[in-house]
């Protein structure tokens, strides 16, 4: 029975192929827009999560100065010291790495090549906190960190610009007016989620940085990495207590700020997901426009086929048979539009992912749901024309010109 209804529906649509195609266009555009938006949104969400995870996992960033609510500015406060870092290492065994960091911009020079880069004073703990991997060489030894030896580790971008494809290990470079020995190079991480080049830096021991470059003993920031079984929120609370004791401040009067990178990642991913849902819902509105087009074409079809309907009713067809026939035609029209929309949407999503340089993440559930919604739209908007056709008076229908 259903097969026969579908066959009759297809034959009826073929009578006015151009009109049927134009009616399907609205549904096709709606389905294509939903699939393209949701698929590209999933790729963007995955890319944002991957970019932020490269900043480090279970990571806290501590800086002197409290952030003023609403203003987005940071109040002035004394910098941290190495004694603060040692106290954190001693009193927080939940931390797997505690890395003091200070930075300045300098020209890095090797032979006839140079690059303006960020020179970062820290320790080997910084590489552990940020989950950096060495591509060659080694990190600093404990003795080099304590003595403030003139050694450095190059980020991938700096190593490429200064040495091309050559291994920089064992070569000397100049940082401003100072010289240091390169003992290693890092694997590339690429751009961060905020667009900056994470590989554009040179890492040196903090004591050498303070003695030769900054001339001070202050530490601008501290990276603290939590154990995998430790909540960063709980670690942040313990860290706040240690720093309040060290800096002699009361709760509520903190002169430092702690940024939980896990929360930053969750917030960014949540924002992109919400935006994806919004765009998908916005694209779904065009399905309603397509449904109105189907209703319009079915009403025209009912009018054109009034005598046919009258003949069917006169020879014994029931109202439900006529109604079922026109509902099937509307569903077939919408389903064909849905299939065309799926094809166009997948191609558009793939092309968009290539342009945006994000992963192409196909979600079969979204594709199936979009198709089912398109068929349901055809049934919903085809009901009134089908009901109108079924309620025709056979005698009046037969006399219709």
One Martini backbone bead per residue (centre of mass of N, CA, C, O) as a GRO file, in nm:
protein
  401
    1UNK     BB    1   0.061   0.062  -0.024
    2UNK     BB    2   0.297   0.257   0.019
    3UNK     BB    3   0.435   0.208  -0.251
    4UNK     BB    4   0.198   0.314  -0.424
    5UNK     BB    5   0.192   0.599  -0.305
    6UNK     BB    6   0.480   0.675  -0.386
    7UNK     BB    7   0.444   0.631  -0.690
    8UNK     BB    8   0.217   0.842  -0.723
    9UNK     BB    9   0.380   1.079  -0.613
   10UNK     BB   10   0.608   1.079  -0.825
   11UNK     BB   11   0.424   1.111  -1.073
   12UNK     BB   12   0.306   1.383  -0.985
   13UNK     BB   13   0.581   1.540  -0.969
   14UNK     BB   14   0.664   1.493  -1.275
   15UNK     BB   15   0.453   1.677  -1.409
   16UNK     BB   16   0.603   1.919  -1.214
   17UNK     BB   17   0.923   1.941  -1.187
   18UNK     BB   18   0.998   2.241  -1.142
   19UNK     BB   19   0.802   2.301  -0.913
   20UNK     BB   20   0.907   2.078  -0.724
   21UNK     BB   21   1.202   2.175  -0.706
   22UNK     BB   22   1.137   2.455  -0.583
   23UNK     BB   23   1.001   2.338  -0.327
   24UNK     BB   24   1.257   2.171  -0.228
   25UNK     BB   25   1.465   2.401  -0.180
   26UNK     BB   26   1.394   2.490   0.105
   27UNK     BB   27   1.459   2.222   0.245
   28UNK     BB   28   1.747   2.190   0.139
   29UNK     BB   29   1.861   2.446   0.268
   30UNK     BB   30   1.796   2.378   0.560
   31UNK     BB   31   1.952   2.110   0.583
   32UNK     BB   32   2.226   2.217   0.487
   33UNK     BB   33   2.262   2.434   0.706
   34UNK     BB   34   2.254   2.254   0.953
   35UNK     BB   35   2.484   2.059   0.881
   36UNK     BB   36   2.705   2.270   0.834
   37UNK     BB   37   2.697   2.416   1.108
   38UNK     BB   38   2.731   2.172   1.300
   39UNK     BB   39   2.989   2.051   1.178
   40UNK     BB   40   3.169   2.305   1.197
   41UNK     BB   41   3.120   2.350   1.499
   42UNK     BB   42   3.253   2.086   1.591
   43UNK     BB   43   3.532   2.155   1.475
   44UNK     BB   44   3.580   2.415   1.633
   45UNK     BB   45   3.554   2.294   1.915
   46UNK     BB   46   3.786   2.092   1.885
   47UNK     BB   47   4.005   2.304   1.820
   48UNK     BB   48   3.983   2.471   2.078
   49UNK     BB   49   4.044   2.239   2.273
   50UNK     BB   50   4.324   2.170   2.154
   51UNK     BB   51   4.457   2.448   2.188
   52UNK     BB   52   4.413   2.473   2.499
   53UNK     BB   53   4.556   2.204   2.580
   54UNK     BB   54   4.845   2.316   2.489
   55UNK     BB   55   4.880   2.499   2.748
   56UNK     BB   56   4.771   2.283   2.947
   57UNK     BB   57   4.715   2.057   3.207
   58UNK     BB   58   4.614   2.124   3.504
   59UNK     BB   59   4.635   2.456   3.513
   60UNK     BB   60   4.801   2.727   3.682
   61UNK     BB   61   4.789   3.093   3.688
   62UNK     BB   62   5.012   3.318   3.851
   63UNK     BB   63   4.959   3.663   3.957
   64UNK     BB   64   5.024   3.971   4.028
   65UNK     BB   65   4.747   4.102   4.109
   66UNK     BB   66   4.427   4.212   4.099
   67UNK     BB   67   4.124   4.176   3.945
   68UNK     BB   68   3.901   4.401   3.839
   69UNK     BB   69   3.581   4.422   3.838
   70UNK     BB   70   3.484   4.501   3.498
   71UNK     BB   71   3.762   4.640   3.408
   72UNK     BB   72   4.013   4.428   3.343
   73UNK     BB   73   4.222   4.508   3.555
   74UNK     BB   74   4.541   4.535   3.724
   75UNK     BB   75   4.678   4.551   4.013
   76UNK     BB   76   4.921   4.652   4.207
   77UNK     BB   77   5.212   4.438   4.288
   78UNK     BB   78   5.428   4.246   4.414
   79UNK     BB   79   5.636   4.028   4.326
   80UNK     BB   80   5.762   3.742   4.310
   81UNK     BB   81   5.962   3.477   4.448
   82UNK     BB   82   6.164   3.209   4.498
   83UNK     BB   83   6.048   3.159   4.782
   84UNK     BB   84   5.758   3.116   4.689
   85UNK     BB   85   5.813   2.872   4.510
   86UNK     BB   86   5.935   2.690   4.734
   87UNK     BB   87   5.678   2.693   4.913
   88UNK     BB   88   5.493   2.555   4.711
   89UNK     BB   89   5.658   2.294   4.678
   90UNK     BB   90   5.650   2.220   4.987
   91UNK     BB   91   5.314   2.261   5.047
   92UNK     BB   92   5.241   2.122   4.743
   93UNK     BB   93   5.218   1.793   4.655
   94UNK     BB   94   4.988   1.817   4.425
   95UNK     BB   95   5.220   1.928   4.261
   96UNK     BB   96   5.417   1.853   3.970
   97UNK     BB   97   5.459   2.170   3.892
   98UNK     BB   98   5.682   2.462   3.948
   99UNK     BB   99   5.692   2.771   3.748
  100UNK     BB  100   5.889   3.027   3.702
  101UNK     BB  101   5.821   3.350   3.529
  102UNK     BB  102   6.010   3.550   3.287
  103UNK     BB  103   5.995   3.827   3.048
  104UNK     BB  104   6.142   3.924   2.722
  105UNK     BB  105   6.232   4.125   2.448
  106UNK     BB  106   6.453   3.989   2.192
  107UNK     BB  107   6.735   3.942   2.001
  108UNK     BB  108   6.801   3.666   1.803
  109UNK     BB  109   7.138   3.534   1.728
  110UNK     BB  110   7.269   3.348   1.427
  111UNK     BB  111   7.489   3.476   1.267
  112UNK     BB  112   7.290   3.602   0.991
  113UNK     BB  113   7.057   3.546   1.195
  114UNK     BB  114   6.727   3.675   1.303
  115UNK     BB  115   6.499   3.726   1.600
  116UNK     BB  116   6.217   3.839   1.743
  117UNK     BB  117   6.170   3.749   2.088
  118UNK     BB  118   6.098   3.549   2.365
  119UNK     BB  119   6.245   3.566   2.678
  120UNK     BB  120   6.254   3.289   2.914
  121UNK     BB  121   6.250   3.262   3.259
  122UNK     BB  122   6.323   2.937   3.406
  123UNK     BB  123   6.246   2.589   3.406
  124UNK     BB  124   6.193   2.254   3.363
  125UNK     BB  125   5.898   2.279   3.482
  126UNK     BB  126   5.772   2.424   3.239
  127UNK     BB  127   5.765   2.179   3.048
  128UNK     BB  128   5.580   2.008   3.231
  129UNK     BB  129   5.339   2.204   3.264
  130UNK     BB  130   5.315   2.242   2.926
  131UNK     BB  131   5.382   1.978   2.771
  132UNK     BB  132   5.669   1.959   2.656
  133UNK     BB  133   5.866   1.855   2.375
  134UNK     BB  134   6.154   1.718   2.262
  135UNK     BB  135   6.343   1.711   1.956
  136UNK     BB  136   6.618   1.796   2.101
  137UNK     BB  137   6.812   1.715   2.346
  138UNK     BB  138   6.776   1.917   2.643
  139UNK     BB  139   6.745   2.021   2.947
  140UNK     BB  140   6.794   2.142   3.243
  141UNK     BB  141   6.989   2.126   3.500
  142UNK     BB  142   7.010   2.167   3.832
  143UNK     BB  143   7.284   2.312   3.826
  144UNK     BB  144   7.210   2.528   3.607
  145UNK     BB  145   6.984   2.659   3.771
  146UNK     BB  146   7.144   2.740   4.027
  147UNK     BB  147   7.385   2.892   3.861
  148UNK     BB  148   7.302   3.030   3.595
  149UNK     BB  149   7.343   2.925   3.317
  150UNK     BB  150   7.442   2.969   2.966
  151UNK     BB  151   7.147   2.844   2.863
  152UNK     BB  152   6.924   2.691   2.603
  153UNK     BB  153   6.586   2.671   2.468
  154UNK     BB  154   6.414   2.617   2.166
  155UNK     BB  155   6.178   2.706   1.978
  156UNK     BB  156   6.063   2.614   1.674
  157UNK     BB  157   6.063   2.896   1.534
  158UNK     BB  158   6.349   2.981   1.614
  159UNK     BB  159   6.504   2.735   1.504
  160UNK     BB  160   6.416   2.777   1.207
  161UNK     BB  161   6.524   3.074   1.165
  162UNK     BB  162   6.831   3.018   1.268
  163UNK     BB  163   6.875   2.690   1.138
  164UNK     BB  164   6.653   2.555   1.006
  165UNK     BB  165   6.726   2.208   0.969
  166UNK     BB  166   6.919   2.236   1.195
  167UNK     BB  167   7.068   2.140   1.478
  168UNK     BB  168   7.109   2.353   1.764
  169UNK     BB  169   7.280   2.176   1.915
  170UNK     BB  170   7.583   2.341   2.034
  171UNK     BB  171   7.501   2.624   1.978
  172UNK     BB  172   7.547   2.970   1.960
  173UNK     BB  173   7.374   3.251   2.100
  174UNK     BB  174   7.219   3.572   2.090
  175UNK     BB  175   7.083   3.786   2.359
  176UNK     BB  176   7.153   4.050   2.252
  177UNK     BB  177   7.453   4.082   2.445
  178UNK     BB  178   7.417   3.777   2.502
  179UNK     BB  179   7.547   3.449   2.563
  180UNK     BB  180   7.446   3.110   2.457
  181UNK     BB  181   7.379   2.765   2.495
  182UNK     BB  182   7.244   2.518   2.304
  183UNK     BB  183   7.062   2.214   2.435
  184UNK     BB  184   6.774   2.258   2.280
  185UNK     BB  185   6.456   2.149   2.133
  186UNK     BB  186   6.119   2.193   2.036
  187UNK     BB  187   5.822   2.109   1.975
  188UNK     BB  188   5.556   2.180   1.794
  189UNK     BB  189   5.231   2.365   1.854
  190UNK     BB  190   5.157   2.634   1.753
  191UNK     BB  191   4.879   2.791   1.767
  192UNK     BB  192   4.674   2.931   1.964
  193UNK     BB  193   4.347   3.012   2.055
  194UNK     BB  194   4.460   3.335   2.028
  195UNK     BB  195   4.694   3.332   1.776
  196UNK     BB  196   4.956   3.265   1.900
  197UNK     BB  197   5.296   3.178   1.908
  198UNK     BB  198   5.421   2.915   2.101
  199UNK     BB  199   5.726   2.892   1.949
  200UNK     BB  200   5.810   3.204   2.037
  201UNK     BB  201   6.094   3.107   2.214
  202UNK     BB  202   6.334   3.140   2.488
  203UNK     BB  203   6.487   2.924   2.719
  204UNK     BB  204   6.601   3.013   3.048
  205UNK     BB  205   6.743   3.049   3.328
  206UNK     BB  206   6.634   3.247   3.577
  207UNK     BB  207   6.905   3.345   3.702
  208UNK     BB  208   7.025   3.443   3.436
  209UNK     BB  209   6.801   3.641   3.368
  210UNK     BB  210   6.831   3.821   3.623
  211UNK     BB  211   7.140   3.885   3.591
  212UNK     BB  212   7.154   3.962   3.260
  213UNK     BB  213   6.855   4.106   3.191
  214UNK     BB  214   6.676   4.232   3.440
  215UNK     BB  215   6.817   4.292   3.739
  216UNK     BB  216   6.624   4.106   3.910
  217UNK     BB  217   6.401   3.900   4.151
  218UNK     BB  218   6.147   3.885   4.006
  219UNK     BB  219   5.815   3.728   3.951
  220UNK     BB  220   5.545   3.738   3.728
  221UNK     BB  221   5.500   3.415   3.719
  222UNK     BB  222   5.310   3.103   3.793
  223UNK     BB  223   5.325   2.760   3.728
  224UNK     BB  224   5.066   2.511   3.813
  225UNK     BB  225   5.061   2.159   3.830
  226UNK     BB  226   4.839   1.906   3.850
  227UNK     BB  227   4.731   1.627   3.931
  228UNK     BB  228   4.517   1.402   3.790
  229UNK     BB  229   4.371   1.353   4.094
  230UNK     BB  230   4.347   1.676   4.094
  231UNK     BB  231   4.182   1.950   4.161
  232UNK     BB  232   4.215   2.273   4.057
  233UNK     BB  233   4.028   2.408   4.263
  234UNK     BB  234   4.168   2.292   4.516
  235UNK     BB  235   4.452   2.391   4.453
  236UNK     BB  236   4.380   2.693   4.447
  237UNK     BB  237   4.301   2.710   4.746
  238UNK     BB  238   4.578   2.622   4.862
  239UNK     BB  239   4.745   2.840   4.717
  240UNK     BB  240   4.611   3.086   4.848
  241UNK     BB  241   4.700   3.027   5.136
  242UNK     BB  242   5.004   3.043   5.089
  243UNK     BB  243   5.011   3.337   4.972
  244UNK     BB  244   4.884   3.482   5.213
  245UNK     BB  245   5.109   3.413   5.409
  246UNK     BB  246   5.346   3.533   5.240
  247UNK     BB  247   5.180   3.831   5.189
  248UNK     BB  248   4.994   3.926   5.421
  249UNK     BB  249   4.683   3.842   5.363
  250UNK     BB  250   4.344   3.849   5.335
  251UNK     BB  251   4.052   3.746   5.273
  252UNK     BB  252   3.965   3.960   4.992
  253UNK     BB  253   4.286   4.090   4.972
  254UNK     BB  254   4.412   3.999   4.719
  255UNK     BB  255   4.745   4.039   4.535
  256UNK     BB  256   4.629   3.805   4.346
  257UNK     BB  257   4.601   3.567   4.068
  258UNK     BB  258   4.397   3.280   3.957
  259UNK     BB  259   4.419   3.074   3.668
  260UNK     BB  260   4.205   2.835   3.528
  261UNK     BB  261   4.254   2.652   3.241
  262UNK     BB  262   4.013   2.459   3.259
  263UNK     BB  263   3.797   2.683   3.267
  264UNK     BB  264   3.874   2.820   3.005
  265UNK     BB  265   3.818   2.576   2.825
  266UNK     BB  266   3.522   2.529   2.906
  267UNK     BB  267   3.420   2.810   2.822
  268UNK     BB  268   3.504   2.804   2.523
  269UNK     BB  269   3.355   2.543   2.444
  270UNK     BB  270   3.073   2.635   2.540
  271UNK     BB  271   3.050   2.875   2.347
  272UNK     BB  272   3.073   2.721   2.076
  273UNK     BB  273   2.829   2.537   2.125
  274UNK     BB  274   2.615   2.755   2.157
  275UNK     BB  275   2.664   2.880   1.877
  276UNK     BB  276   2.596   2.627   1.716
  277UNK     BB  277   2.303   2.600   1.811
  278UNK     BB  278   2.208   2.874   1.710
  279UNK     BB  279   2.276   2.832   1.410
  280UNK     BB  280   2.104   2.578   1.375
  281UNK     BB  281   1.833   2.712   1.451
  282UNK     BB  282   1.845   2.930   1.235
  283UNK     BB  283   1.855   2.730   0.993
  284UNK     BB  284   1.578   2.584   1.061
  285UNK     BB  285   1.386   2.809   0.966
  286UNK     BB  286   1.401   2.736   0.658
  287UNK     BB  287   1.211   2.492   0.683
  288UNK     BB  288   0.953   2.654   0.715
  289UNK     BB  289   0.970   2.783   0.441
  290UNK     BB  290   0.960   2.513   0.289
  291UNK     BB  291   0.681   2.426   0.405
  292UNK     BB  292   0.521   2.656   0.272
  293UNK     BB  293   0.589   2.569  -0.015
  294UNK     BB  294   0.445   2.295   0.003
  295UNK     BB  295   0.166   2.398   0.065
  296UNK     BB  296   0.133   2.560  -0.192
  297UNK     BB  297   0.169   2.324  -0.400
  298UNK     BB  298  -0.066   2.151  -0.286
  299UNK     BB  299  -0.295   2.350  -0.332
  300UNK     BB  300  -0.256   2.363  -0.635
  301UNK     BB  301  -0.292   2.060  -0.685
  302UNK     BB  302  -0.580   2.038  -0.580
  303UNK     BB  303  -0.705   2.233  -0.782
  304UNK     BB  304  -0.611   2.086  -1.048
  305UNK     BB  305  -0.742   1.790  -0.918
  306UNK     BB  306  -1.050   1.797  -0.870
  307UNK     BB  307  -1.167   1.590  -1.072
  308UNK     BB  308  -0.998   1.350  -0.976
  309UNK     BB  309  -1.116   1.348  -0.693
  310UNK     BB  310  -1.411   1.312  -0.773
  311UNK     BB  311  -1.376   1.037  -0.913
  312UNK     BB  312  -1.266   0.880  -0.668
  313UNK     BB  313  -1.513   0.930  -0.487
  314UNK     BB  314  -1.733   0.816  -0.688
  315UNK     BB  315  -1.588   0.508  -0.699
  316UNK     BB  316  -1.515   0.474  -0.359
  317UNK     BB  317  -1.333   0.654  -0.224
  318UNK     BB  318  -1.195   0.755   0.060
  319UNK     BB  319  -1.092   1.012   0.245
  320UNK     BB  320  -0.832   0.871   0.356
  321UNK     BB  321  -0.714   0.807   0.076
  322UNK     BB  322  -0.677   1.097  -0.024
  323UNK     BB  323  -0.516   1.201   0.215
  324UNK     BB  324  -0.282   0.997   0.190
  325UNK     BB  325  -0.185   1.080  -0.089
  326UNK     BB  326  -0.109   1.383  -0.024
  327UNK     BB  327   0.080   1.322   0.211
  328UNK     BB  328   0.283   1.156   0.049
  329UNK     BB  329   0.365   1.378  -0.147
  330UNK     BB  330   0.478   1.569   0.071
  331UNK     BB  331   0.687   1.370   0.190
  332UNK     BB  332   0.843   1.319  -0.071
  333UNK     BB  333   0.924   1.611  -0.125
  334UNK     BB  334   1.078   1.651   0.146
  335UNK     BB  335   1.275   1.408   0.125
  336UNK     BB  336   1.419   1.493  -0.132
  337UNK     BB  337   1.516   1.758  -0.011
  338UNK     BB  338   1.676   1.625   0.220
  339UNK     BB  339   1.879   1.467   0.047
  340UNK     BB  340   1.994   1.712  -0.099
  341UNK     BB  341   2.081   1.860   0.164
  342UNK     BB  342   2.286   1.654   0.263
  343UNK     BB  343   2.481   1.672   0.029
  344UNK     BB  344   2.533   1.977   0.043
  345UNK     BB  345   2.611   1.996   0.346
  346UNK     BB  346   2.864   1.811   0.338
  347UNK     BB  347   3.021   1.972   0.130
  348UNK     BB  348   3.017   2.242   0.284
  349UNK     BB  349   3.155   2.136   0.543
  350UNK     BB  350   3.417   2.042   0.412
  351UNK     BB  351   3.496   2.315   0.289
  352UNK     BB  352   3.487   2.479   0.554
  353UNK     BB  353   3.703   2.313   0.705
  354UNK     BB  354   3.932   2.379   0.509
  355UNK     BB  355   3.925   2.688   0.539
  356UNK     BB  356   3.937   2.685   0.870
  357UNK     BB  357   4.117   2.450   0.975
  358UNK     BB  358   3.926   2.207   1.061
  359UNK     BB  359   3.766   1.949   1.157
  360UNK     BB  360   3.585   1.677   1.012
  361UNK     BB  361   3.276   1.614   1.191
  362UNK     BB  362   3.072   1.362   1.166
  363UNK     BB  363   2.710   1.352   1.250
  364UNK     BB  364   2.474   1.121   1.211
  365UNK     BB  365   2.247   1.226   1.397
  366UNK     BB  366   2.206   1.497   1.248
  367UNK     BB  367   2.137   1.384   0.972
  368UNK     BB  368   1.891   1.216   1.057
  369UNK     BB  369   1.732   1.446   1.191
  370UNK     BB  370   1.709   1.629   0.943
  371UNK     BB  371   1.548   1.426   0.773
  372UNK     BB  372   1.307   1.382   0.967
  373UNK     BB  373   1.223   1.680   0.978
  374UNK     BB  374   1.162   1.710   0.678
  375UNK     BB  375   0.936   1.498   0.670
  376UNK     BB  376   0.763   1.628   0.895
  377UNK     BB  377   0.719   1.894   0.747
  378UNK     BB  378   0.558   1.775   0.512
  379UNK     BB  379   0.326   1.665   0.688
  380UNK     BB  380   0.243   1.927   0.831
  381UNK     BB  381   0.206   2.108   0.557
  382UNK     BB  382   0.018   1.874   0.410
  383UNK     BB  383  -0.245   1.841   0.572
  384UNK     BB  384  -0.439   2.061   0.473
  385UNK     BB  385  -0.450   1.990   0.171
  386UNK     BB  386  -0.541   1.694   0.223
  387UNK     BB  387  -0.802   1.764   0.374
  388UNK     BB  388  -0.928   1.932   0.150
  389UNK     BB  389  -0.939   1.705  -0.059
  390UNK     BB  390  -1.115   1.497   0.113
  391UNK     BB  391  -1.368   1.725   0.138
  392UNK     BB  392  -1.480   1.688  -0.123
  393UNK     BB  393  -1.737   1.723  -0.345
  394UNK     BB  394  -1.804   1.517  -0.596
  395UNK     BB  395  -2.002   1.685  -0.767
  396UNK     BB  396  -1.846   1.954  -0.766
  397UNK     BB  397  -1.580   1.833  -0.875
  398UNK     BB  398  -1.697   1.734  -1.154
  399UNK     BB  399  -1.786   2.047  -1.233
  400UNK     BB  400  -1.504   2.137  -1.248
  401UNK     BB  401  -1.294   2.373  -1.452
   0.00000   0.00000   0.00000
